[in-house]
Amino acid sequence: MIRSKYFPANFRYGELCPDEAIMYYSRQGGRGVSRMSTADIHAALLENPAFAGFTISQQGLKDLESFGFMPKRYAAHGTIAPLGEERHRVRIVHSGWCRIEKFVGEGERQIIDFPIKGDIIGLAGDNRMAGFSVTAITDVIVFESRPGFAMERLDANSPLDRVLLNSAGRRLAIMCEHMVNLGRRSVLGRISHMVLELGCRVTGKRPGEIGQYACPLTQNDLADAVGLTPIHLNRKLRELREEELLSFRQGTVEFLNTDRLIELADFDHRYLRV
C-alpha cells in the first residue's frame, strides 16, 4: 500500500487538470477529492532521490515547472509505457517497482532493468525506446512530464538539466553492467551482481551495510533479467543458499557472505553514484 504525506492511501485518478492537479482518491467510508497544488507537486518531486543535489532557486522551480510533471498511480501489473509509445515523456519513479522489458520471437522476454524510486525513465529521447515497454511490478507512483520531451533540449548550464544528464549517465552505467552480466559473468556471478546492485539501489547503502532488503521480484522476473530459465535460476539460487552466500525467499534477499558475493560478482558499487 502506498502511503505518504502527499499521496493518501489507495488514491485513484480521474482526469487531471494541469492547472489545479485535482487528485481523486478513496477514503475509508467514502470517496474524497483533494487538490494538489503545483507547489505540493514540486515539494514531492524535490524529496525524490532523483533530485538529490538539485539547487532550489526561482529559476530552478521555473525550469521544473516547464516539464509539467504530474503524478500518476499505476496498479501492479499495469502498463506504464506501452510498446511503441509515440508521445514520448520523462517519468520519475516515486514509489514501487517496475520493469523495462522487450519481447522477442514467440513471447521470449528480456528484462532490461528494474526502475525503482529515484530512477528516471525516458531520457533516451523520442523513438529510441520504441521497442520496449515499462510495466508495474507493484503499485507504482510516477511523475510524468508533458509529452514531446527530447534529450537534445537539455542544457548542461541548468542545474535541473544537469540532474537529468547525471541520471542518464548513471542509467548508461547500469545498462553496461547488465550487458557484461549477460555476456561475460558466470551464472552465479550474474545473479550475485544483480541482487547486489538492487540492494544498493533500494537502500542507498554499500553492500557491506545492507544485510537484507525486501524484493518483490518473482523468479521469472529475475530469470528474464539474467538470461536464465526459471528452473535454472532456482537451481542456482539453491546453490548460493547451500554455500551460505545468499538467500532469496518470500520476498526478502539476505546477504549471508557479502565479501564472497562481491568477489564472485566482481561488483564495484561506484558505477551507481549519481
C-alpha positions as CSV (number, residue, x, y, z in Angstrom):
1,M,0.0,0.0,0.0
2,I,1.3,3.4,-0.9
3,R,1.4,6.0,1.9
4,S,3.0,9.4,2.1
5,K,2.0,12.9,3.2
6,Y,1.5,13.8,-0.4
7,F,-0.3,10.7,-1.6
8,P,-3.2,9.3,0.6
9,A,-3.5,5.5,0.6
10,N,-5.4,3.9,-2.3
11,F,-5.8,7.1,-4.3
12,R,-7.0,6.9,-7.8
13,Y,-7.1,9.4,-10.7
14,G,-9.8,10.7,-12.8
15,E,-8.9,13.4,-15.5
16,L,-6.1,15.5,-14.2
17,C,-6.4,19.3,-14.7
18,P,-3.0,20.6,-15.5
19,D,-3.6,23.9,-13.6
20,E,-5.2,22.6,-10.4
21,A,-3.9,19.0,-10.4
22,I,-7.2,17.6,-8.9
23,M,-6.4,14.3,-7.2
24,Y,-9.2,11.8,-6.7
25,Y,-8.7,9.1,-4.1
26,S,-10.6,6.7,-2.0
27,R,-11.0,7.1,1.8
28,Q,-12.4,4.6,4.2
29,G,-16.2,5.2,4.3
30,G,-16.3,7.0,1.0
31,R,-14.5,8.9,-1.7
32,G,-12.9,12.2,-1.2
33,V,-11.5,14.9,-3.5
34,S,-8.3,16.7,-2.7
35,R,-6.5,19.5,-4.6
36,M,-2.8,19.0,-5.1
37,S,-1.2,22.4,-5.9
38,T,1.8,22.9,-8.1
39,A,3.8,23.7,-5.0
40,D,2.8,20.4,-3.5
41,I,3.9,18.6,-6.7
42,H,7.2,20.3,-6.7
43,A,7.7,19.6,-3.0
44,A,7.1,15.9,-3.6
45,L,9.4,15.9,-6.6
46,L,12.2,17.6,-4.7
47,E,12.1,14.9,-2.0
48,N,12.7,12.3,-4.6
49,P,16.2,10.9,-4.7
50,A,16.4,11.8,-8.4
51,F,16.8,15.4,-7.3
52,A,19.5,15.0,-4.7
53,G,21.9,17.9,-5.1
54,F,19.4,20.0,-7.1
55,T,19.8,23.7,-6.4
56,I,16.4,25.2,-5.5
57,S,16.0,28.7,-6.9
58,Q,13.3,30.7,-8.6
59,Q,14.8,29.8,-12.0
60,G,15.2,26.1,-10.9
61,L,11.5,26.0,-9.9
62,K,10.6,27.7,-13.2
63,D,12.6,25.1,-15.1
64,L,10.9,22.3,-13.1
65,E,7.5,23.7,-13.9
66,S,8.3,23.7,-17.6
67,F,8.4,19.9,-17.7
68,G,4.8,19.9,-16.5
69,F,5.3,16.9,-14.2
70,M,2.1,15.3,-12.9
71,P,1.8,12.4,-10.5
72,K,0.1,9.2,-11.7
73,R,-0.6,5.9,-10.0
74,Y,-0.4,2.5,-11.7
75,A,-1.7,-0.7,-10.2
76,A,0.6,-3.7,-10.0
77,H,1.0,-5.4,-13.5
78,G,-0.4,-2.3,-15.2
79,T,1.3,-0.8,-18.3
80,I,3.2,2.4,-17.6
81,A,4.7,2.9,-21.1
82,P,3.2,0.8,-23.8
83,L,5.3,-0.8,-26.6
84,G,5.9,1.7,-29.4
85,E,4.7,4.7,-27.4
86,E,4.5,7.7,-29.8
87,R,4.1,10.6,-27.4
88,H,7.4,10.4,-25.6
89,R,7.7,11.7,-22.0
90,V,10.0,11.6,-19.0
91,R,8.9,9.5,-16.0
92,I,10.3,9.7,-12.5
93,V,9.6,6.7,-10.2
94,H,8.3,8.0,-6.9
95,S,7.5,4.6,-5.2
96,G,7.2,1.0,-6.2
97,W,9.0,-1.3,-8.6
98,C,8.6,-1.6,-12.4
99,R,10.5,-3.3,-15.2
100,I,11.7,-2.3,-18.7
101,E,11.2,-5.3,-20.9
102,K,11.4,-6.4,-24.6
103,F,9.6,-9.3,-26.1
104,V,11.2,-11.2,-29.0
105,G,10.4,-14.2,-31.1
106,E,7.4,-16.2,-29.8
107,G,6.9,-14.5,-26.5
108,E,10.5,-14.6,-25.2
109,R,11.2,-11.8,-22.8
110,Q,14.4,-9.9,-21.8
111,I,14.1,-7.6,-18.8
112,I,16.5,-4.7,-19.3
113,D,16.2,-3.1,-15.9
114,F,14.0,-2.7,-12.7
115,P,13.4,1.0,-12.2
116,I,12.7,1.9,-8.6
117,K,12.3,5.1,-6.5
118,G,14.6,7.9,-7.8
119,D,15.1,6.3,-11.3
120,I,14.2,8.3,-14.3
121,I,12.7,6.6,-17.3
122,G,12.6,8.0,-20.8
123,L,15.8,10.0,-21.1
124,A,16.9,8.2,-24.3
125,G,14.8,10.6,-26.4
126,D,12.0,10.2,-28.8
127,N,11.5,6.8,-30.5
128,R,14.7,5.3,-29.0
129,M,12.8,3.2,-26.6
130,A,10.0,2.3,-29.0
131,G,10.8,-1.4,-28.9
132,F,10.5,-1.6,-25.2
133,S,7.6,-1.3,-22.7
134,V,7.5,-0.4,-19.0
135,T,5.3,-2.5,-16.7
136,A,4.5,-2.0,-13.0
137,I,5.6,-4.9,-10.8
138,T,4.0,-3.5,-7.6
139,D,1.7,-0.5,-7.2
140,V,3.7,2.4,-8.6
141,I,3.6,6.2,-8.4
142,V,5.4,8.1,-11.2
143,F,5.7,11.7,-12.0
144,E,5.2,12.1,-15.8
145,S,6.3,15.1,-17.8
146,R,4.4,16.6,-20.7
147,P,4.7,14.6,-23.9
148,G,7.3,15.5,-26.5
149,F,10.4,15.6,-24.4
150,A,13.7,15.2,-26.2
151,M,17.2,14.6,-24.8
152,E,18.5,17.3,-27.1
153,R,16.7,20.0,-25.2
154,L,18.8,19.6,-22.1
155,D,21.3,22.4,-21.2
156,A,24.3,21.5,-19.1
157,N,24.3,25.0,-17.6
158,S,20.9,24.4,-16.0
159,P,21.1,22.7,-12.5
160,L,17.9,20.8,-13.3
161,D,19.1,19.6,-16.6
162,R,22.4,18.5,-15.0
163,V,20.4,16.3,-12.7
164,L,18.8,14.7,-15.7
165,L,22.0,14.3,-17.5
166,N,23.7,12.7,-14.5
167,S,20.7,10.3,-14.2
168,A,21.1,9.5,-17.9
169,G,24.8,8.7,-17.3
170,R,24.0,6.5,-14.3
171,R,21.4,4.6,-16.3
172,L,24.0,4.0,-19.1
173,A,26.5,2.7,-16.5
174,I,23.8,0.3,-15.2
175,M,23.0,-0.9,-18.7
176,C,26.7,-1.5,-19.4
177,E,27.0,-3.7,-16.3
178,H,23.9,-5.6,-17.3
179,M,25.4,-6.2,-20.7
180,V,28.6,-7.5,-19.1
181,N,26.4,-9.7,-16.9
182,L,24.8,-11.4,-19.9
183,G,28.0,-11.6,-21.9
184,R,30.8,-12.4,-19.6
185,R,30.0,-13.1,-16.0
186,S,29.4,-16.7,-14.8
187,V,25.8,-17.7,-13.9
188,L,26.5,-17.4,-10.2
189,G,28.3,-14.1,-10.8
190,R,25.5,-12.5,-12.8
191,I,22.8,-13.5,-10.2
192,S,25.1,-12.2,-7.4
193,H,25.7,-8.9,-9.3
194,M,22.0,-8.3,-9.9
195,V,20.9,-8.8,-6.3
196,L,23.9,-6.7,-5.0
197,E,23.0,-3.9,-7.4
198,L,19.4,-3.9,-6.5
199,G,20.2,-3.9,-2.8
200,C,22.4,-0.8,-3.2
201,R,19.7,0.9,-5.3
202,V,16.9,0.1,-2.9
203,T,18.7,1.0,0.3
204,G,21.1,3.7,-0.9
205,K,23.8,1.9,1.0
206,R,27.0,0.0,0.2
207,P,26.8,-3.8,0.0
208,G,28.5,-4.3,3.4
209,E,25.9,-2.1,5.1
210,I,22.8,-3.9,3.8
211,G,22.3,-7.3,5.3
212,Q,18.9,-7.8,3.7
213,Y,16.2,-6.0,1.8
214,A,12.6,-6.5,0.5
215,C,12.5,-7.6,-3.1
216,P,9.1,-8.2,-4.9
217,L,10.6,-9.9,-8.0
218,T,9.4,-13.3,-9.0
219,Q,11.8,-15.9,-10.1
220,N,10.5,-15.4,-13.6
221,D,11.4,-11.7,-13.4
222,L,14.9,-12.4,-12.1
223,A,15.5,-15.2,-14.6
224,D,14.5,-12.9,-17.5
225,A,16.9,-10.2,-16.3
226,V,19.9,-12.5,-16.0
227,G,19.2,-14.6,-19.1
228,L,18.3,-17.9,-17.5
229,T,15.2,-20.2,-17.4
230,P,13.3,-20.1,-14.1
231,I,14.3,-23.7,-13.5
232,H,18.0,-23.0,-14.0
233,L,17.7,-19.9,-11.8
234,N,16.0,-21.8,-9.0
235,R,18.8,-24.4,-9.0
236,K,21.5,-21.7,-8.8
237,L,19.7,-19.8,-6.0
238,R,19.6,-23.1,-4.1
239,E,23.4,-23.5,-4.8
240,L,24.1,-20.0,-3.4
241,R,22.0,-20.7,-0.4
242,E,23.6,-24.0,0.3
243,E,27.1,-22.4,0.0
244,E,25.8,-19.8,2.6
245,L,26.3,-16.9,0.2
246,L,22.8,-15.6,-0.5
247,S,19.2,-16.3,0.5
248,F,16.2,-15.2,-1.6
249,R,13.0,-16.4,0.0
250,Q,9.4,-15.0,0.5
251,G,10.3,-11.6,-1.0
252,T,13.4,-11.0,1.0
253,V,17.0,-11.0,-0.2
254,E,19.6,-11.7,2.5
255,F,23.4,-11.5,2.1
256,L,25.0,-14.3,4.0
257,N,28.5,-13.7,2.9
258,T,28.8,-10.3,1.3
259,D,32.5,-10.3,0.7
260,R,32.3,-13.6,-1.2
261,L,29.3,-12.3,-3.2
262,I,31.2,-9.2,-4.2
263,E,34.2,-11.3,-5.2
264,L,32.0,-13.7,-7.2
265,A,30.2,-10.9,-9.0
266,D,33.3,-8.6,-9.5
267,F,31.0,-5.9,-8.0
268,D,32.1,-2.3,-7.7
269,H,29.2,-0.1,-6.4
270,R,30.8,3.1,-7.6
271,Y,29.0,3.0,-11.0
272,L,25.8,3.6,-9.1
273,R,26.9,7.1,-7.9
274,V,24.8,9.9,-9.4
